[in-house]
């Protein structure tokens, strides 16, 4: 599986994913899209502990399937299309 930039393509609402951010590392969680959220439309709920991040905190994601091992972090901390 390959890391995907959140700015290139988003997971499906409710999809189980792995996600990565430079300051948080690699985690497993569930993606939620909410166009009515006043802070961010793209939220990730951690499945491993209590916590929530958005795509600015975790700009990389990949599909997660039952039984998958946690992947290594991507080769770069930020995708090329990360907003400046």
C-alpha positions, -999 to +999 in steps of 0.1 A: +000+000+000+011+035-007+007+068+013-018+092-003-019+129+001-051+142+017-048+171-008-048+147-038-076+124-027-097+119+005-108+086+020-145+077+020-166+090+049-163+064+077-133+046+061-107+030+083-073+044+076-037+047+087-026+084+089+007+102+094+018+136+105+053+149+113+044+158+149+021+128+156+036+098+138+016+069+123-018+060+138-049+040+129-082+058+128-115+065+111-120+094+086-151+116+089-162+142+064-185+168+079-192+199+057-209+216+086-180+214+110-169+250+117-132+241+122-124+214+096-144+193+072-118+165+073-115+149+107-097+117+117-108+099+149-080+078+164-088+041+169-058+035+192-063+061+219-085+092+225-077+119+199-088+138+168-068+154+141-075+170+107-057+167+074-034+196+082-021+177+112-019+144+092-015+151+055-008+115+046-032+085+047-036+049+034-064+024+034-065+001+064-078-034+063-084-059+092-052-076+102-028-051+086+003-042+104+010-005+110+031+008+081+063+027+082+061+065+079+062+080+044+095+090+028+086+127+033+068+145+061+047+166+038+033+159+003+043+182-025+007+195-027+006+205+010-007+241+013+020+266+021 
